[in-house]
Amino acid sequence: MFKYLAPTSYKAESITISGVSYEVKSGIVSSNEDIYFALQPLQFSRYVEEPKKAVTVTTAK
């Protein structure tokens, strides 16, 4: 799955590309296909999730 981050100035709730409507949730567009070529001129960027931090637990003996 591909994810794209909308620019902060983008306020619409959906975007239509080649007749397909994509929902914009919390500034992120998700798609099964790479649609970056159409979003790039609108200043969207590829969304990269932050890696989750591992939690280390130590036990006292």
Residue frames as a rotation matrix with the C-alpha (Angstrom) as fourth column:
MET 1
0.584 0.812 0.000 0.00
0.812 -0.584 0.000 0.00
0.000 0.000 -1.000 0.00
PHE 2
-0.473 -0.697 0.538 1.24
0.699 -0.669 -0.253 3.47
0.537 0.257 0.804 -0.88
LYS 3
0.465 0.577 -0.671 0.72
0.853 -0.494 0.167 6.48
-0.235 -0.650 -0.722 1.39
TYR 4
-0.313 -0.484 0.817 1.15
0.685 -0.711 -0.159 10.16
0.658 0.510 0.554 0.62
LEU 5
-0.246 0.131 -0.960 1.23
0.836 -0.473 -0.279 13.20
-0.490 -0.872 0.007 2.91
ALA 6
0.489 0.521 0.699 -0.81
0.787 -0.609 -0.097 16.22
0.375 0.598 -0.708 1.84
PRO 7
-0.599 -0.654 0.463 0.70
0.386 -0.742 -0.548 19.68
0.702 -0.149 0.697 2.17
THR 8
-0.739 0.279 -0.613 -0.45
0.593 -0.162 -0.788 21.58
-0.320 -0.946 -0.046 5.26
SER 9
-0.752 0.447 -0.485 -2.48
-0.489 -0.871 -0.045 23.97
-0.443 0.203 0.873 3.08
TYR 10
-0.750 0.482 -0.454 -4.55
-0.186 0.504 0.843 21.11
0.635 0.717 -0.289 1.55
LYS 11
-0.719 0.534 0.445 -8.04
-0.612 -0.182 -0.769 21.18
-0.330 -0.826 0.458 3.09
ALA 12
-0.004 0.766 -0.643 -10.11
-0.888 0.293 0.354 18.91
0.460 0.572 0.679 0.81
GLU 13
0.131 0.156 0.979 -11.41
-0.762 0.648 -0.001 15.59
-0.634 -0.746 0.204 2.16
SER 14
0.450 -0.025 0.893 -10.88
0.410 0.893 -0.182 13.69
-0.793 0.448 0.412 -1.10
ILE 15
-0.212 -0.521 -0.827 -8.99
-0.684 -0.526 0.506 13.89
-0.698 0.673 -0.245 -4.37
THR 16
0.735 0.502 0.456 -9.95
0.017 0.659 -0.752 12.42
-0.678 0.560 0.476 -7.74
ILE 17
-0.288 -0.864 -0.413 -7.26
-0.688 -0.113 0.717 11.09
-0.666 0.491 -0.562 -10.07
SER 18
-0.871 -0.051 -0.488 -8.16
-0.450 0.481 0.753 9.53
0.197 0.875 -0.442 -13.43
GLY 19
-0.084 0.971 -0.224 -11.75
-0.537 0.145 0.831 9.06
0.839 0.190 0.509 -12.31
VAL 20
0.077 0.047 -0.996 -10.82
0.654 0.751 0.086 7.34
0.752 -0.658 0.027 -9.04
SER 21
0.492 0.177 0.853 -11.63
-0.417 -0.812 0.409 9.15
0.764 -0.557 -0.325 -5.80
TYR 22
-0.220 -0.640 -0.737 -9.21
0.582 0.520 -0.625 8.83
0.783 -0.566 0.257 -2.88
GLU 23
0.835 0.546 -0.070 -10.10
0.342 -0.415 0.843 9.85
0.431 -0.728 -0.533 0.66
VAL 24
-0.237 -0.872 0.428 -7.78
-0.028 -0.434 -0.900 12.18
0.971 -0.225 0.078 2.56
LYS 25
0.795 0.454 -0.402 -7.71
0.340 0.215 0.915 11.15
0.502 -0.865 0.016 6.24
SER 26
0.780 -0.478 -0.405 -5.65
0.274 -0.322 0.906 13.25
-0.563 -0.818 -0.120 8.65
GLY 27
0.491 -0.575 -0.654 -3.68
-0.726 -0.685 0.057 14.63
-0.481 0.447 -0.754 5.70
ILE 28
-0.613 -0.712 0.343 -2.80
-0.427 0.664 0.614 11.17
-0.665 0.230 -0.710 4.34
VAL 29
0.403 0.645 -0.649 -3.93
-0.911 0.214 -0.352 9.57
-0.088 0.733 0.674 1.07
SER 30
-0.330 -0.454 0.828 -3.69
-0.359 0.871 0.335 5.78
-0.873 -0.187 -0.451 0.76
SER 31
0.468 0.428 -0.773 -3.71
-0.876 0.105 -0.471 3.83
-0.121 0.898 0.424 -2.50
ASN 32
0.637 -0.219 0.739 -3.02
0.109 0.975 0.196 0.34
-0.763 -0.044 0.645 -3.75
GLU 33
0.554 -0.432 0.711 -1.31
0.809 0.081 -0.582 1.88
0.194 0.898 0.395 -6.79
ASP 34
-0.370 -0.754 -0.543 1.55
0.758 -0.583 0.293 4.36
-0.538 -0.302 0.787 -6.97
ILE 35
0.540 0.633 0.554 -0.15
0.823 -0.535 -0.191 7.68
0.176 0.559 -0.810 -7.81
TYR 36
0.115 -0.592 -0.797 2.77
0.629 -0.578 0.520 9.88
-0.769 -0.561 0.306 -6.80
PHE 37
-0.716 -0.410 0.565 3.15
0.696 -0.350 0.627 11.16
-0.059 0.842 0.536 -10.38
ALA 38
-0.027 0.809 0.588 -0.26
0.593 -0.460 0.661 12.86
0.805 0.366 -0.467 -10.06
LEU 39
0.782 0.362 -0.507 0.17
0.615 -0.319 0.721 14.08
0.099 -0.876 -0.473 -6.48
GLN 40
-0.131 -0.956 -0.263 3.68
0.949 -0.198 0.246 15.50
-0.287 -0.217 0.933 -6.81
PRO 41
-0.554 -0.080 0.828 2.58
0.503 -0.825 0.257 18.64
0.663 0.559 0.498 -8.75
LEU 42
0.501 0.797 0.338 0.16
0.077 -0.430 0.899 19.32
0.862 -0.424 -0.277 -5.86
GLN 43
-0.175 -0.767 0.618 3.13
-0.675 -0.364 -0.642 19.22
0.717 -0.529 -0.454 -3.45
PHE 44
0.905 0.351 0.241 2.18
-0.423 0.678 0.601 15.91
0.048 -0.646 0.762 -1.81
SER 45
-0.201 -0.978 -0.063 5.10
-0.939 0.211 -0.271 13.86
0.278 0.005 -0.961 -0.52
ARG 46
-0.014 0.133 -0.991 5.56
-0.016 0.991 0.133 10.19
1.000 0.018 -0.012 0.16
TYR 47
0.563 0.295 0.772 4.47
-0.758 -0.187 0.625 9.32
0.329 -0.937 0.118 3.69
VAL 48
-0.242 -0.682 -0.690 7.01
-0.042 0.717 -0.695 7.44
0.969 -0.140 -0.202 5.78
GLU 49
0.822 0.567 -0.056 5.82
-0.012 0.115 0.993 6.04
0.570 -0.816 0.101 9.09
GLU 50
0.078 -0.768 0.636 8.05
-0.925 -0.293 -0.241 6.61
0.372 -0.570 -0.733 12.07
PRO 51
-0.249 -0.198 -0.948 9.51
0.021 0.978 -0.210 3.32
0.968 -0.072 -0.240 13.30
LYS 52
0.804 0.563 0.191 8.07
-0.222 -0.014 0.975 2.21
0.551 -0.826 0.114 16.60
LYS 53
-0.132 -0.876 0.464 10.52
-0.851 -0.140 -0.507 2.30
0.509 -0.461 -0.727 19.46
ALA 54
0.068 0.056 -0.996 11.32
0.212 0.975 0.069 -1.00
0.975 -0.215 0.055 21.11
VAL 55
0.508 0.138 0.850 10.69
-0.763 -0.386 0.519 -1.17
0.400 -0.912 -0.091 24.81
THR 56
-0.282 -0.679 -0.678 13.28
-0.065 0.719 -0.692 -3.02
0.957 -0.152 -0.247 26.86
VAL 57
0.711 0.524 0.468 12.18
-0.548 -0.003 0.836 -4.57
0.440 -0.851 0.285 30.13
THR 58
-0.426 -0.844 -0.326 14.67
-0.284 0.467 -0.838 -5.73
0.859 -0.264 -0.438 32.69
THR 59
0.752 0.643 -0.143 13.87
-0.100 0.326 0.940 -7.79
0.652 -0.693 0.309 35.73
ALA 60
-0.045 -0.749 0.661 15.78
-0.923 -0.223 -0.315 -7.73
0.383 -0.624 -0.681 39.01
LYS 61
0.362 0.105 -0.926 16.93
0.024 0.992 0.121 -11.06
0.932 -0.066 0.357 40.44
